[in-house]
Amino acid sequence: MFGVGASSARLEADRRTQLNLRRVATILLAGTTDSFMMAIGTIQEKIADLLTATAASSPSSSTRAEIYMVLQALVLKTSAVHLAPLWPLITTELHEAISSLYPGRNRDKYNMFCVVHACKLLDLLIVSGTDEFQMRQWLFITDSIDAVYRPHGSESHALVDDLAEDLDADAGTLQNATMAVPNASQTGRRKPLLSTKVLHEIPKEKLVDRAIRPFL
């Protein structure tokens, strides 16, 4: 199929795939912990297949946001030991999705909705603090006193730190934006920054400046 027919078929395939992924995420969240551990292999295979999609394939790469929703549900409802096979996939996909925010990068595979949900997945993983992710956390953030008081002349190799500096440089100024969400000192425990309430109050065209950049 070509032209309008191909575009219509791709949109329908996207809609159907997104709906099915949302259903999977809802079912995972509705179940008890490890209810679906026997299906993790099948879910992993399907996710890996969907992640090969491009902007022109059917379904297209616009289904990535829903894939990240499923991964969030798995993190919340699966014991760490059963998540082991998923860590290489999660780490690689998070790195590629967040890297797409670098100025000048091609974002065909990662629209803004996808990137927001990738950041929400990273947010959840940091807060959940599983031992398996903590071994990989240094790839994304500096979670130590150096994040606040960086030693003179030192350079962070964490992806989020480097990206934040690049976005600031591209904007021509250092931003000190903050997000109005509870912190650990107020609640006694860490909570995700990118809540649905926070994101729904921000216009789509302002997501990078008002949500993602403060999060980074």
PyMOL commands that set and color helices and strands:
alter all, ss='L'
color gray80, all
select helices_A, chain A and resi 3-30+37-50+61-77+80-99+112-128+131-134+137-139+145-147+159-171+184-187+196-200+204-215
alter helices_A, ss='H'
color red, helices_A
deselect
rebuild
show_as cartoon
